[in-house]
Amino acid sequence: MLDRRSLLLTATMLTAASPALAQVPRKPVPAKPAAPARPRKPAEPGPTGTPANTPLGPLDTAAKYAVALDFNTGATLLDKDADVSMTPSSMTKLMTAYIVYSMLRAGRLKLDAELAVSERAWRMGGSKMFVQIGTQVKVEDLIRGMIIQSGNDACIVLAEGIAGSEEQFAELMNAKAKEIGLERSSFRNSTGWPHPEHRMSVRDIAILARRLITDFPEYYKYDAEKNFKYNNIEQENRNTLVQKGVADGLKTGHTDDGGYGMVVSALRQGRRTIVVINGLASMRQRAEEAERLLEWSFREFENVTLFTAGDTVEQAPVWLGTAPRVPLVGGRDLVVTMPRGWRSKAKVAIEYASPIPAPVVRGTTLGRLSVTGAGVPDLSMPLLAGADVARQGLANRALTVLGRMVGGG
């Protein structure tokens, strides 16, 4: 028999009344003459399109492509053509960084190792670290040049130093993209330089950003550095939200075809969010829109722990066991990202075959817990046996079966 039970989570709302403030009469103050109004700068045009989809309903955004993810749960908070293949521009450099960090982790590259600057790297256009042909540059300096200064030349030096050529490095990028589940990514270079077959989606960029922070926290520190000086040329971090202290990484991008884009992440009160946008009309517009969506993500959503790893979710009956019931546990914390104040709309259902036949081995999957509700992302997890329950001896089993027959159960 299948046993299904549902629980409705409720949130307690506390309200506090404050005493009314006494009204103290004040003498009138002569008004100062109004300053002449300054002409307002006309709003910059932005790409038109449909609003983004969110659990709270449509949300207007000037971005042509946009996605917001909760770092901890992976929940999608906002989606506007998030899975459409597009031009990623310099946000490509996140994948270059992922390959570099993987090589460092594997011991195949060292931060203090020096890589040669080829003529190709030296001649590369676009944003530059300003490496000099024929010189040797430390890997750590190249990482800073790539992340902080968005140096195309730094990326090529790293690509050639690791794979021998940028074309072979792109093969590594494509293999890694497939390995970590980037479904709409195709790389042709290490920089994001325009190429008709060089594509990503904003969701892939967000997934990659999440993996970078998760897999290589020791190198994520470079993203937060606000400036870097190389070859007597000091450049500020191109991520203006890092400059403002609003975000702690990751990357900006721009090409004529792709427009202005940005991927940012921030951590507040233990919760991290990732926002990716692309297709904006200017540097200012992308910075303002990225900050607005980042603030919206923190303001409108929260992470709620429904159960912790050791919590008993249900006491399930056991048939012919030495104990009448066995605890069902989740085995891990169950955290769900929900719009603030919507916890009362989350419905938790548990499902398992009842009664559970003995013997029961601790850790065995016995059922499933699911979370649904308006505005709540669907979530499910297996329910495990929280204890061992041995089978009764033959005599006791016979008595139990006989009792059930006599009782009509």
Secondary structure, DSSP 8 states (H G I E B T S, - for coil): -EEEEEEE-------------------------------------------BB-TTS-B--S-SEEEEEETTT--EEEEESTTS-B--GGGGHHHHHHHHHHHHHTTSS-TT-EEE--HHHHH--SS-----TT-EEEHHHHHHHHHTS--HHHHHHHHHHHHSSHHHHHHHHHHHHHHTT-TT-B-S-SS----TT-BB-HHHHHHHHHHHHHH-TTTGGGGG--EEEETTEEEE-S-HHHHHTS--EEEEEEETTTEEEEEEEEEETTEEEEEEEEEESSHHHHHHHHHHHHHHHHHHEEEEEEE-TT-EEEEEEEESBSSSEEEEE-SS-EEEEEETT-GGG-EEEEEEESSEES-B-TT-EEEEEEEE-TT---EEEEEEE-S-B-B--HHHHHHHHHHHHHHT-
